[in-house]
Amino acid sequence: MKNILLIYNPKSGDGNFRLELDNLIAYFQDEAIMTVLRLGEFELVKRFSLMEMDRYDAIIIAGGDGTVSWVAESLIINELDIPFYIIPVGTSNDFAEYLKFSTEVDKIYDIIINGRVISVDSAVANNSYFINVCAGGFLTNVPHSTDVNMKNRLGNLAYYIRGIQELPKINPLTLRIETGVNVFEEDLFLFLIINSGRAGGFKDLSPLTDISDGKFEFIAIKYGKIYEMFNALIEVFINKNLSGENIIHLQSDYFYIENIGDDLIRHTDIDGERGPDYPVEIKVVQDLLSLYIK
């Protein structure tokens, strides 16, 4: 019989996952002992350090990308290697949807009881771990300036509406970027450092995506005239074309990014939450986390 820790964020998405709790617990009742942890205003890293975490065979995380990143970071800091599954019930669920994780109880049960475990990469930005994406520029303030009620009603569409409103106000983000191979300076409209090839609800952003290869993708759009930036957005997010003259694409396991301009946005965004201020050093750690899959 498995010991399972179910961690859920009551603020994720529309907040209705709590209505499914009894059904989920009941489904596992004959095969597992389930402990429920409701996330709140406490330090999860410290909470894990106080719990007997070594007794758990699996963790189920119910939430969005930010919740998954929060739990993953807490596991890493506490040096815990417990495989987990993600129930994608947040506003943004890019990493879970890349893996085609389900919210259906019978499918969750089958994967936890009969599935297999794989290792996936993570990355650390200064002292903050993330599992899917670090962003800068255009995308950085959109999640934090979008009305919470709008996000809950419209999901990712709320981000797109807010992004269109912000487009004429965007200033260039002048960055100096170092990787293990490249050093360059550029005025950027936005950049993504991404693991799964999925961000903002847009999938298959790169044909090179591999969440276990020890590298993240760097995708950036250069700053220019509004129509040039808009066309580049279409190329990257709709046409899946990363070879345009206003687009930068590369892979690396290391990035050092310094803001050398006058842009007022001084911080990055990691997995939909506010990330560290510039300069930011990002190191990819291969096979750091364990996931249940079918």
Helices and strands as residue ranges (DSSP letters): E 2-8, G 16-20, H 21-28, E 32-38, H 44-50, G 53-55, E 58-63, H 65-77, E 84-88, H 94-98, H 105-114, E 116-125, E 128-130, E 133-137, H 142-145, H 148-154, H 156-166, G 167-169, E 173-179, E 183-194, E 216-222, H 226-237, E 247-252, E 254-259, E 267-270, E 273-277, E 280-293
